[in-house]
Amino acid sequence: MAYEHGVRILENPTSLVAPILGTAGLQVIFGTAPVNLAENPYECTNKPMIAYSFAEASAAVGYSDDFKNYTLCQSIDASFRVFNIAPIILINVLDPKKHKKDFEAKTYPVIDSQATMDITGVLADKLKVENGEDVLIQDVDYITTFDDYGYAVITLLSTGSGASAIELKISGVQIAPEMVNETDIIGGYNVSTGEEKGLELVRQVHPLFGMTPGIIVAPGYSKSPSVAAVIAAKCLNINGVFTCEAVVDLDSSPTTGATKYSDVKTVKEKSGLVSPHLAPVWPMARIGDKVYYYSALFAAMIAFTDAQNDDVPNLSASNKTMPVTGLCLDDESHSEIVVDQQQANLVNSFGVTTAINWNGFRTWGNNSAVYPSSTDPKDRWFCCRRFFSWWGNSFILTYFQKVDDPADYRLIESICDAENIRGNSYVAQGKCAGARIKYIQDENPVTDVINGKVQFHQYLAPYPPAEDILNVLEFDPDMLMSALGGGE
């Protein structure tokens, strides 16, 4: 041993581990987008893309107020314009190489060197622009841009051969969102190529962005029982370990859906919505002229509620105000529907969330899809279910660094101490009633320890929502007598 003379120090590793928290309400959104307006139209299909602003989302997948054809835009608008919440993960399934159609040639007048088309979804690289007998070349004779309505604008270059044209004959290819169906949303895995599509891409969120999925959303498409069933399955065992929740739409179309509150029970049961990880919502909603599937708004509301609460998902997103101007059905005219509190309560009793107008519209409902078949508070209350998933994901993220360390007393003590301190902190903040962890020797037989297995037992008690507040009023004749002087 070396001879030492003087003052020295030695650093030990910190016994407590700082928690790593995933974004509790991170929305992973599946749907269609006007990819012809994106920066790279052919590079944004079946690819998770993160956006922290409206501009980033528009550049990633394009944006249009045509919510009927482009369902991703409902969530983009709800997240960034209605609630101002970020980030979101966008997964567009519209493939411009597959979901496309030709449009017939049409002649457009040239005004101030520009010709503006009157159709949307135009793929700029597939345009055929003719000036008489001459076929013009993009970026040589003209450039293509898009106006605020999504219409292609052909601007003739002064150095090009069509600089003096007074009209242009234009034909080409446009994307066809109507060709996208539930199979594209469900997606799958190609064994020969290893390519993943649709909902299979949930798996890629954590490896790509280091964040765990919080809420899966597929506005409109999730009203399909087949899509909802796959979404429920994808909430579990993400990357083999993580868990999340989803908001799904209950069908409100005239032919197969619930067009009045009393239909909700039957439609929900026919849809097979029984997972505690699903929050079914009904019907649709409008803000002015914009009509949204309610899942887009409610998921953004959940994320917003979490963000306002230190990114802890213990608060219910029910009875929160939102700038909705009406509720409507999923029909051609989006017929208005009025739901009062009594009717909304019945909808809630079926395990479905809706909205009520109480001097302004409010979200209304706390139950997950598992209710009323299960009343386990961990699963029945959607905020409690999310709290458990979030806590479990956080535990995995935090202590992953401990994997393969020696299974000794120091490891056990450090995990127990760190988790109990964390739990006490949340209790002190009022975010849960209790959270404690124990290492129970009887649950860790020596045979398991020899095989590298260490088990902890954690108890969590998030507060359930105060859904029913009752005040019993009673007439007190003694008060009356006292006031009239009769009690003397």
C-alpha atoms as one frame of an Amber mdcrd trajectory, in Angstrom:
protein
   0.000   0.000   0.000   1.335   3.468  -0.935   2.579   5.785   1.804   0.122
   8.661   2.232   0.849  12.074   3.737  -1.636  14.986   3.624  -5.394  15.418
   3.090  -7.322  13.106   0.747 -10.868  12.467  -0.300 -12.771   9.456  -1.569
 -16.166   9.670  -3.256 -18.809   7.019  -2.766 -21.723   6.663  -5.201 -24.914
   8.386  -4.069 -27.137   5.923  -2.251 -30.321   7.565  -3.491 -31.236   7.505
  -7.153 -32.897  10.538  -8.732 -36.124   9.452 -10.421 -36.434   9.524 -14.191
 -39.941  10.445 -15.275 -41.390   9.774 -18.709 -43.736  12.340 -20.190 -46.948
  11.237 -18.493 -49.384  12.383 -21.165 -47.236  11.942 -24.266 -49.713  11.520
 -27.116 -48.855   8.973 -29.792 -51.276   9.807 -32.588 -52.146   7.672 -35.611
 -54.022   8.880 -38.658 -53.814  10.609 -42.007 -52.164  13.879 -42.962 -51.807
  15.990 -46.145 -48.284  14.750 -46.734 -48.067  16.550 -50.084 -47.623  19.714
 -47.976 -44.842  18.220 -45.846 -41.163  19.023 -46.301 -40.473  15.427 -47.393
 -43.750  13.936 -48.669 -42.272  10.499 -49.311 -40.407  10.250 -46.009 -43.215
  10.693 -43.494 -45.286   7.534 -43.834 -45.279   4.960 -41.019 -42.526   6.872
 -39.294 -42.829   8.257 -35.743 -42.152  11.999 -35.852 -41.970  14.263 -32.813
 -43.298  17.809 -32.841 -42.922  20.524 -30.207 -44.840  23.192 -32.106 -47.513
  23.689 -34.737 -44.814  24.685 -37.233 -42.842  21.486 -36.599 -45.941  19.341
 -36.989 -46.887  21.086 -40.237 -43.407  20.622 -41.641 -43.306  16.979 -40.578
 -46.597  15.722 -42.040 -48.376  18.763 -43.496 -51.474  20.460 -42.144 -54.991
  21.165 -43.391 -58.267  22.193 -41.768 -59.897  19.382 -43.744 -60.345  17.295
 -40.587 -62.607  14.776 -42.299 -59.869  13.554 -44.624 -56.834  14.315 -42.452
 -57.432  13.041 -38.942 -53.923  13.752 -37.635 -54.646  17.436 -38.157 -57.425
  17.230 -35.571 -54.879  16.331 -32.897 -52.319  18.826 -34.198 -54.919  21.579
 -33.934 -56.219  20.374 -30.546 -52.726  20.079 -29.072 -51.114  23.272 -30.336
 -54.012  25.650 -30.995 -56.691  24.623 -28.493 -54.623  23.523 -25.467 -51.028
  24.508 -26.354 -49.478  21.257 -25.165 -46.284  19.614 -26.428 -44.658  17.391
 -27.470 -46.702  14.962 -29.522 -45.700  11.954 -31.601 -47.273  11.826 -35.073
 -47.554   8.640 -37.102 -49.066   9.180 -40.535 -50.248   6.084 -42.416 -51.213
   7.788 -45.677 -48.711   6.599 -48.261 -48.421   8.930 -51.302 -47.002   6.015
 -53.289 -50.056   3.887 -52.572 -52.975   6.139 -51.619 -53.087   8.261 -54.763
 -55.114   8.931 -57.889 -54.701  10.779 -61.171 -56.627  13.962 -61.867 -57.669
  15.079 -65.308 -55.975  17.905 -67.142 -57.496  21.333 -66.673 -56.588  24.742
 -68.023 -55.852  27.538 -65.545 -55.343  31.235 -66.310 -51.989  32.825 -65.531
 -52.261  36.034 -63.493 -49.098  37.897 -62.532 -47.028  34.889 -63.609 -48.996
  32.561 -61.337 -51.615  29.879 -61.926 -53.526  28.661 -58.851 -55.123  25.216
 -59.015 -58.515  24.470 -57.468 -57.870  20.964 -56.095 -56.053  19.821 -52.951
 -53.662  16.965 -52.300 -51.544  17.659 -55.386 -48.138  15.965 -55.447 -45.802
  18.651 -56.763 -43.309  16.242 -58.305 -46.044  14.490 -60.311 -47.392  17.581
 -62.062 -47.426  17.874 -65.830 -47.537  21.559 -66.738 -48.059  22.443 -70.417
 -47.891  25.757 -72.225 -49.459  24.962 -75.547 -47.320  22.201 -77.045 -44.460
  22.746 -74.608 -44.109  20.690 -71.430 -42.572  22.894 -68.747 -39.896  21.647
 -66.378 -40.181  22.177 -62.619 -37.473  24.382 -61.060 -36.389  25.380 -64.576
 -39.516  26.905 -66.042 -41.634  27.130 -62.882 -41.736  26.447 -59.160 -44.587
  24.936 -57.134 -45.782  26.239 -53.777 -49.002  25.841 -51.809 -51.304  28.546
 -50.508 -53.118  28.630 -47.152 -55.939  26.503 -48.574 -53.613  23.729 -49.734
 -53.965  24.643 -53.416 -50.908  24.295 -55.640 -49.619  27.588 -57.031 -47.532
  27.418 -60.223 -45.185  30.405 -60.471 -43.537  30.897 -63.846 -39.881  31.872
 -63.796 -38.852  34.832 -65.912 -35.965  32.794 -67.294 -38.139  29.829 -68.271
 -39.739  28.940 -71.539 -43.244  29.618 -70.225 -42.595  33.115 -68.926 -45.080
  34.705 -71.321 -47.834  32.080 -70.977 -51.392  33.337 -70.438 -52.788  29.936
 -69.450 -51.452  26.546 -68.430 -52.800  23.039 -68.890 -52.088  21.025 -65.742
 -52.574  17.350 -64.923 -50.982  14.989 -62.457 -51.461  12.945 -59.292 -53.060
  13.754 -55.947 -53.110  11.878 -52.670 -56.335  10.016 -51.867 -57.009   9.941
 -48.107 -60.319   8.190 -48.722 -58.336   5.091 -49.720 -56.871   4.738 -46.221
 -58.744   2.217 -44.105 -58.547   0.577 -40.688 -56.083  -1.998 -42.018 -53.572
   0.787 -42.606 -54.048   2.018 -39.029 -53.675  -1.466 -37.569 -50.605  -2.062
 -39.708 -48.367  -5.054 -39.112 -44.880  -6.461 -39.394 -43.254  -7.657 -42.604
 -41.174 -10.708 -41.715 -39.069 -10.598 -44.881 -38.183  -6.880 -44.724 -38.543
  -6.166 -41.007 -40.753  -3.184 -41.838 -43.340  -2.109 -39.266 -46.503  -0.207
 -40.086 -49.414   1.352 -38.250 -49.906   0.581 -34.578 -46.847  -1.663 -34.562
 -44.817   1.552 -34.478 -45.729   2.208 -30.832 -42.697   0.057 -30.110 -40.342
   2.590 -31.694 -41.297   5.620 -29.577 -39.032   4.942 -26.595 -35.979   3.778
 -28.597 -36.245   6.831 -30.884 -37.127   9.589 -28.436 -36.290   8.286 -24.959
 -39.878   8.897 -23.809 -42.543   6.360 -22.993 -45.954   6.526 -24.698 -48.618
   8.042 -22.448 -51.797   8.106 -24.525 -52.458   6.358 -27.824 -54.965   8.149
 -30.066 -56.355   7.401 -33.519 -59.089  10.012 -34.057 -62.047   8.557 -35.914
 -60.387   5.278 -36.820 -60.588   4.084 -33.210 -64.394   3.858 -33.477 -63.777
   0.600 -35.339 -63.901  -2.335 -32.884 -60.980  -3.947 -34.713 -58.786  -0.866
 -34.343 -59.817  -0.335 -30.712 -58.943  -3.933 -29.873 -55.452  -3.573 -31.331
 -54.963  -0.241 -29.546 -55.884  -1.926 -26.246 -53.302  -4.648 -26.909 -50.622
  -2.103 -27.832 -51.070  -0.338 -24.467 -49.490  -3.358 -22.783 -45.966  -4.716
 -22.727 -44.480  -1.912 -24.835 -40.810  -2.739 -25.471 -41.482  -5.727 -23.227
 -41.898  -3.606 -20.082 -43.869  -0.350 -20.420 -47.601   0.337 -20.131 -49.794
   3.210 -21.320 -53.425   4.155 -21.887 -55.528   5.194 -24.875 -58.529   7.349
 -25.716 -60.867   5.820 -28.297 -63.990   7.091 -30.008 -67.342   5.408 -29.569
 -69.126   5.257 -32.905 -71.764   7.982 -33.290 -72.668   7.403 -36.936 -76.364
   6.945 -37.849 -76.039   3.410 -39.211 -73.862   1.625 -36.650 -73.338   4.081
 -33.798 -74.970   5.708 -30.801 -77.037   8.658 -31.981 -78.536   9.293 -28.531
 -77.292   8.814 -25.002 -79.411   5.716 -24.374 -77.693   3.909 -27.269 -74.231
   4.189 -25.705 -74.409   1.000 -23.624 -75.383  -1.200 -26.570 -72.812   0.286
 -28.936 -70.041   0.051 -26.338 -70.801  -3.613 -25.694 -70.920  -4.369 -29.429
 -67.557  -2.629 -29.794 -65.991  -4.949 -27.219 -64.520  -2.102 -25.173 -63.580
  -3.723 -21.848 -59.928  -2.819 -21.276 -59.044  -0.700 -18.219 -56.440   0.985
 -20.402 -59.086   2.486 -22.700 -61.176   5.613 -22.159 -64.075   5.554 -24.651
 -65.482   8.998 -25.512 -68.768  10.058 -27.159 -69.917  11.857 -29.341 -68.005
  14.264 -31.614 -67.418  17.951 -30.845 -67.142  21.187 -32.764 -65.327  24.453
 -32.285 -66.987  26.871 -34.662 -66.857  25.322 -38.120 -64.221  22.746 -37.151
 -65.514  19.299 -36.231 -63.308  16.977 -34.174 -63.500  13.413 -33.060 -63.742
  13.789 -29.306 -60.693  11.566 -28.748 -58.433  14.242 -30.283 -59.686  16.883
 -27.848 -59.886  14.672 -24.755 -56.384  13.241 -25.224 -54.982  16.764 -25.566
 -56.952  17.777 -22.461 -55.409  14.883 -20.493 -51.898  15.877 -21.582 -52.619
  19.506 -20.714 -53.938  18.545 -17.260 -50.779  16.519 -16.588 -48.522  19.355
 -17.731 -50.271  21.781 -15.386 -49.717  19.313 -12.541 -45.920  18.872 -12.693
 -46.322  16.068 -15.253 -47.947  13.804 -12.646 -51.109  12.042 -13.912 -53.011
  11.862 -10.627 -55.681  14.394 -11.582 -58.787  13.424 -13.476 -59.375  15.220
 -16.765 -63.103  15.217 -16.063 -65.010  18.437 -15.319 -62.363  20.528 -17.059
 -63.443  23.429 -19.257 -62.697  23.282 -22.963 -63.498  25.778 -25.722 -66.063
  23.587 -27.445 -69.103  25.217 -29.033 -71.242  22.103 -29.406 -71.544  18.324
 -29.595 -72.497  16.516 -32.777 -72.923  13.149 -34.455 -70.745  11.489 -37.051
 -73.104  12.073 -39.965 -72.892  14.121 -43.145 -74.291  17.280 -41.582 -72.784
  16.675 -38.122 -76.183  16.988 -36.483 -76.080  18.796 -33.147 -76.785  16.788
 -30.023 -77.540  18.198 -26.572 -76.539  16.145 -23.525 -77.549  17.359 -20.069
 -75.966  16.242 -16.817 -78.539  13.541 -16.094 -78.016  11.983 -19.516 -74.245
  12.388 -19.236 -74.297  10.580 -15.896 -76.000   7.622 -17.538 -73.340   7.643
 -20.274 -70.681   7.650 -17.526 -72.362   4.668 -15.884 -71.596   2.681 -19.028
 -67.876   3.456 -18.731 -67.896   6.198 -21.370 -66.811   9.839 -21.102 -68.827
  12.620 -22.685 -69.203  16.411 -22.281 -71.805  18.742 -20.812 -72.602  22.418
 -21.228 -72.422  23.907 -17.737 -72.041  27.600 -18.510 -69.461  26.460 -21.030
 -68.573  22.957 -22.110 -66.773  20.600 -19.740 -65.408  17.107 -20.044 -67.532
  14.670 -18.048 -66.528  11.178 -16.994 -63.943   9.324 -14.906 -64.428   5.663
 -15.751 -62.308   3.480 -17.983 -63.866   1.002 -20.395 -63.617  -1.792 -17.816
 -66.444  -0.225 -15.797 -69.047  -1.434 -14.819 -67.775  -4.996 -15.243 -64.990
  -4.236 -12.754 -65.000  -1.807  -9.841 -61.351  -2.263  -8.833 -60.338   1.371
  -8.160 -56.924   0.770  -9.746 -58.578  -0.026 -13.054 -62.004   1.573 -12.878
 -60.848   5.177 -12.364 -58.949   6.251 -15.465 -56.732   8.691 -13.546 -55.788
   5.925 -11.064 -55.061   3.531 -13.926 -52.801   6.133 -15.535 -51.058   6.810
 -12.200 -50.162   3.113 -11.844 -48.861   2.899 -15.424 -46.861   6.105 -15.021
 -45.339   5.007 -11.717 -44.387   1.625 -13.118 -42.791   3.158 -16.202 -40.875
   5.607 -14.028 -39.597   2.787 -11.815 -38.271   0.945 -14.863 -36.598   4.044
 -16.301 -35.056   5.037 -12.973 -33.590   1.721 -11.879 -32.548   0.349 -15.236
 -29.072   1.576 -14.323 -29.079  -0.851 -11.379 -29.552  -3.939 -13.537 -26.580
  -6.336 -13.252 -25.267  -4.654 -10.096 -24.543  -7.066  -7.213 -27.768  -8.246
  -5.587 -26.618  -7.187  -2.144 -28.029  -5.228   0.775 -26.742  -1.929  -0.636
 -28.796  -2.407  -3.837 -31.959  -3.281  -1.922 -31.517  -0.425   0.511 -30.824
   2.176  -2.177 -33.952   1.262  -4.162 -36.187   1.134  -1.093 -34.857   4.428
   0.286 -35.112   6.250  -3.046 -38.646   5.035  -3.752 -39.908   5.762  -0.251
 -38.466   9.272  -0.334 -40.068   9.802  -3.718 -43.379   8.457  -2.409 -43.275
  10.682   0.668 -42.620  13.666  -1.573 -45.746  13.013  -3.639 -47.784  12.445
  -0.481 -46.594  15.800   0.872 -47.637  17.439  -2.408 -51.087  15.887  -2.170
 -50.600  13.911  -5.372 -51.371  10.578  -3.711 -52.489   9.255  -0.347 -49.516
   6.978   0.014 -46.639   5.249  -1.784 -44.219   2.864  -0.084 -42.011  -0.008
  -1.124 -40.745  -3.039   0.776 -38.316  -5.855   0.260 -40.062  -8.921   1.680
 -37.726 -11.801   2.356 -40.450 -14.429   1.969 -41.033 -13.185  -1.582 -37.334
 -13.612  -2.379 -36.396 -17.269  -1.816 -32.712 -18.056  -2.100 -33.370 -20.008
  -5.295 -34.591 -16.790  -6.962 -31.678 -14.738  -5.641 -29.225 -17.340  -6.934
 -30.903 -16.989 -10.332 -30.444 -13.206 -10.253 -34.036 -12.312  -9.365 -34.863
  -9.602  -6.821 -38.483  -8.707  -6.065 -39.900  -5.630  -4.362 -43.456  -5.010
  -3.194 -44.797  -1.507  -3.695 -48.083  -0.092  -2.408 -49.668   2.868  -4.203
 -52.755   4.823  -3.213 -53.662   7.560  -5.696 -56.745   9.532  -4.723 -59.914
   8.533  -6.586 -61.943  11.420  -8.015 -64.668  12.909  -5.805 -67.297  11.973
  -8.348 -70.369  12.175  -6.112 -70.550  15.002  -3.562 -73.714  14.922  -1.446
 -74.937  17.590   0.933 -77.938  16.574   3.062 -80.200  19.551   3.783 -82.551
  19.435   6.737 -85.002  21.935   8.168 -84.106  22.831  11.756 -87.178  24.073
  13.715 -85.003  24.936  16.713 -83.191  27.561  14.619 -86.551  29.028  13.646
 -87.793  29.138  17.215 -84.546  30.721  18.374 -84.777  33.392  15.677 -88.363
  34.219  16.672 -87.518  34.326  20.347 -89.538  31.223  21.117 -86.649  29.371
  22.598 -86.573  31.457  25.825
